[in-house]
Amino acid sequence: MVTLKLSKRVGVKPRTNPVPPHLQHDLHSPRDIYHSLADWMFNAFPKSREHRTLISVPSSRAMWLDENINNTPIDGFMPPPTESREFAHLHKDGSIHVCLPERDIEAVLDAKWGEPHPYKKYGVNEILVYAPQNIKEMETLKQVIVASYEYLTNETYIPTEQ
């Protein structure tokens, strides 16, 4: 798969928790952007579905890779528990946590779109991607989610008509 190429994020960095729960405290997504992103996340991918999050705050909504997809990267899912198929989740503020290969994590961080999870030093392969403020920023988050899905499925994502 191709390494993410993201434009630099414009604006100030949102305030976030330095420890879990790792959430964004300001610069939340407008409600229409949040709902549009959520609708896309949970309907655009043929091999995933919405699921109750197993690791985030209860108001978060998880993306769950179908159980029949095998040979996935060990760092592609959020721990714990080990039976989790959760690879991304959307927080109520519009930010997401997502698992990515290291090359894409670096692309997100270099473009100032997110920050490492506080437990990165313990091997947690998640990053927080900041809440989109408009449609253009939402398109950037979509690229990040597609990269995560492609990492897990080892297939090129082909958008479907909605």
NORZILIN-V901032 format. One record per pair of residues at least 24 apart in sequence whose C-alpha atoms are under 10 Angstrom apart, sorted by the first residue. I is the first residue (numbers start at 1). J is the second residue. D is the distance in whole Angstrom. If there is no record, write none. Layout:
i={I	I}
j={J	J}
d={D	D}
This chain:
i={1	1	1	1	1	1	2	2	2	2	2	2	3	3	3	3	3	3	3	3	4	4	4	4	4	4	4	4	4	4	4	5	5	5	5	5	5	5	6	6	6	6	6	6	6	6	6	6	6	6	7	7	7	7	7	7	7	7	8	8	8	8	8	8	8	9	9	9	9	9	9	9	9	9	9	10	10	10	10	11	12	13	13	13	13	13	14	14	14	15	16	16	16	17	17	18	18	18	19	19	19	20	20	20	20	20	21	21	21	21	21	22	22	22	22	22	22	22	22	22	22	23	23	23	23	23	23	23	23	23	23	23	24	24	24	24	24	24	24	24	24	24	25	26	26	27	27	27	27	27	27	27	28	28	28	28	28	28	28	28	28	29	29	29	29	29	29	29	29	29	29	29	30	30	30	30	30	30	31	31	31	31	32	32	32	33	33	33	33	33	33	33	33	34	34	34	34	34	34	34	34	34	34	34	35	35	36	36	37	37	37	37	37	37	37	37	38	38	38	38	40	40	41	41	41	41	41	41	43	43	44	44	44	44	44	44	44	45	45	45	45	45	45	46	46	46	46	47	47	48	48	48	48	49	50	50	51	51	51	52	52	53	53	53	53	53	53	53	53	54	54	54	54	54	54	54	54	55	55	55	55	55	55	56	56	56	56	57	57	57	58	58	59	59	59	59	60	60	60	60	60	60	60	60	60	60	61	61	61	61	61	61	61	62	62	62	62	62	62	62	62	62	63	63	63	63	63	63	63	64	64	64	65	65	65	66	69	69	70	70	71	71	71	72	72	72	72	73	73	73	73	73	73	74	74	75	75	75	75	75	75	75	75	75	75	76	76	76	76	76	76	76	76	76	77	77	77	77	77	78	78	78	79	79	79	79	80	87	87	87	87	87	87	88	88	88	88	88	88	89	89	90	90	90	91	92	93	93	93	94	94	94	94	94	94	95	95	95	95	95	95	96	96	96	96	96	96	96	96	96	96	97	97	97	97	97	97	97	98	98	98	98	98	98	98	98	98	98	99	99	99	99	99	99	99	99	99	99	99	99	100	100	100	100	100	100	100	100	100	100	100	100	101	101	101	101	101	101	104	104	104	104	105	105	107	108	108	108	113	113	113	113}
j={147	150	151	154	155	156	103	104	147	150	151	156	101	102	103	104	105	106	107	147	103	104	105	106	107	108	140	143	144	146	147	104	107	108	111	140	143	144	104	107	108	109	110	111	112	113	140	141	143	144	107	108	110	111	112	113	137	140	107	108	109	110	111	112	113	108	109	110	111	112	113	114	130	137	140	111	112	113	137	112	112	112	113	114	115	130	114	130	131	130	115	128	130	117	118	117	118	119	117	118	119	56	57	117	118	119	55	56	57	117	118	56	57	91	97	116	117	118	119	127	128	56	57	91	92	93	94	95	96	97	128	130	91	92	93	94	95	96	128	129	130	131	93	93	131	93	94	95	130	131	132	133	91	92	93	94	95	130	131	132	133	92	93	94	95	130	131	132	133	134	137	138	93	94	131	132	133	134	92	93	94	133	133	134	135	94	131	132	133	134	135	137	138	90	91	92	93	94	95	131	132	133	134	138	92	94	135	138	90	94	132	135	138	139	141	142	89	90	91	94	142	162	88	89	90	142	145	146	160	162	146	157	158	159	160	161	162	146	149	157	158	159	160	157	158	159	160	149	153	85	86	87	149	86	86	89	85	86	89	86	89	78	84	85	86	87	88	89	90	78	79	80	81	84	85	86	89	79	80	81	84	86	89	89	90	91	97	89	91	92	91	92	90	91	92	93	88	89	90	91	92	93	94	95	96	97	86	88	89	90	91	92	96	86	87	88	89	90	91	96	97	98	87	88	89	90	98	145	149	88	89	149	149	152	153	153	152	153	152	153	152	153	154	151	152	153	154	100	101	151	152	153	154	125	152	99	100	101	102	123	124	125	126	151	152	100	101	125	126	148	149	151	152	153	124	125	126	148	152	124	125	126	123	124	125	126	124	125	126	145	148	149	152	126	127	128	145	148	149	128	145	128	129	131	131	131	130	131	132	129	130	131	132	133	138	128	129	130	131	132	141	126	127	128	129	130	131	132	141	144	145	125	126	127	128	129	130	145	125	126	127	128	129	144	145	147	148	149	124	125	126	127	128	144	145	147	148	149	151	152	125	126	127	144	145	146	147	148	149	150	151	152	125	126	147	148	151	152	144	147	148	151	129	144	144	140	141	144	137	140	141	144}
d={8	7	7	7	8	7	10	9	8	9	10	9	9	10	7	6	10	10	8	8	8	6	9	9	6	8	10	8	7	10	7	8	7	8	9	10	9	10	10	7	7	10	9	6	9	9	7	10	8	9	10	9	10	6	9	9	10	8	10	9	10	8	4	6	7	9	10	10	6	6	6	9	10	8	9	9	8	9	10	10	10	8	9	9	10	8	9	7	9	10	9	9	9	10	9	9	6	10	8	6	8	9	10	8	7	8	10	7	7	10	9	9	9	10	9	10	7	7	10	10	8	10	9	8	9	8	10	8	9	9	8	9	9	9	7	9	7	10	9	10	7	8	8	8	9	8	9	10	9	7	9	7	10	8	5	6	8	9	6	8	7	9	6	5	8	9	5	5	5	8	10	9	9	8	9	8	6	8	9	9	9	10	10	9	10	8	9	7	7	6	7	9	7	9	9	8	8	5	9	8	8	9	9	9	10	9	9	9	9	8	9	9	7	9	9	8	10	7	10	9	9	9	10	9	9	8	8	9	9	8	10	9	9	7	7	9	8	9	8	8	9	8	8	9	10	10	9	9	8	9	9	10	9	10	9	9	9	8	9	9	9	10	9	10	7	10	9	7	9	9	9	8	8	7	9	8	10	7	7	8	9	9	9	8	9	8	9	10	8	9	9	10	9	7	6	10	10	6	5	5	6	9	10	10	9	10	10	9	5	5	7	8	9	6	8	6	4	6	9	10	9	10	6	5	6	8	9	10	10	8	9	10	8	8	9	10	8	7	9	8	8	8	9	8	5	7	8	10	9	8	6	9	9	10	9	7	8	8	10	9	8	6	9	10	9	6	8	8	9	8	9	7	6	10	10	8	9	10	9	8	7	7	10	7	9	9	10	10	9	9	7	8	8	9	10	10	8	8	9	10	10	10	10	9	9	10	9	7	9	9	7	4	7	9	10	7	6	5	4	7	9	10	8	6	5	7	7	10	8	10	9	10	6	5	5	6	9	10	8	5	6	7	8	8	7	10	7	10	9	6	5	7	9	9	9	9	6	9	9	9	7	7	8	8	9	10	7	5	9	9	7	9	8	10	9	8	7	10	8	8	9	10	10	9	10	10	10	8	9	9	9	10}
